[in-house]
């Protein structure tokens, strides 16, 4: 947690919570007791867990302090949410509290991130489901590549195809995901999958996207942006940019 966030942290997490995040340093994590690894978030009913000395604190700052997904607030009739690239569940928890009548499905491939994600959304019961899978352009086993993208932190793991025993997680397509969970429509589709969006949108899923009302996606490079824009261009929708998030919202044809 950067010092510049401290006043906002105090307002959102209380003074003790702000200190926990400020102390979240690699060199200190061996000495910080377990009770310092969860926060009370103002107006939220359940504690939020994180790991010291990781990129968790930066995700908390992005989503809960810098309001990275403010563009997803105050929408009408939200019932179904997909959080693709759920990491530790920061965005999932934000949306579960913003839309108390919605059901949420979160995908996260990395086992360490997934364990924290599960813990953070478990109190929401049947409203929230976590799957340790990766969104991909076909169903196949994938490897998780660590340390080669961005800063190599826990918020930047990538997946890649592998045909051998090194596979760590299953890839699943968006149409398969919708069929498996009987999703006739998706109100919010949030995607942050560290470059894998290029492969997801290079395939023909335009017909599937007709059932999606809103997409909030981080596009990490030009090939990803081009693939996404090609995929949504036949559809009736509006594009806008909100910081690092590209928003596509369906309009009535």
Secondary structure, 3 states (H helix, E strand, C coil): CCHHHHHHHHHHHHHHHHHHHHCCCHHHCCCCCHHHHEECCCCCCCCEECCCCCCHHHHHHHHHHCCCCHHHCCCCCCCEEEEECCCCCHHHHHHHHHCCCCEEEEECCCHHHHHHHHHHHHCCHHHEEEECEEECCCCEEEEEECCCCCCCCCCCCEEEECCCCCCCEEEECHHHHHHHCCCCCECEEEECCCCCHHHHHHCCCHHHHCCECEEEECCCCHHHHHHHHHHHCCCCEEEEEECCEEEEEECCC
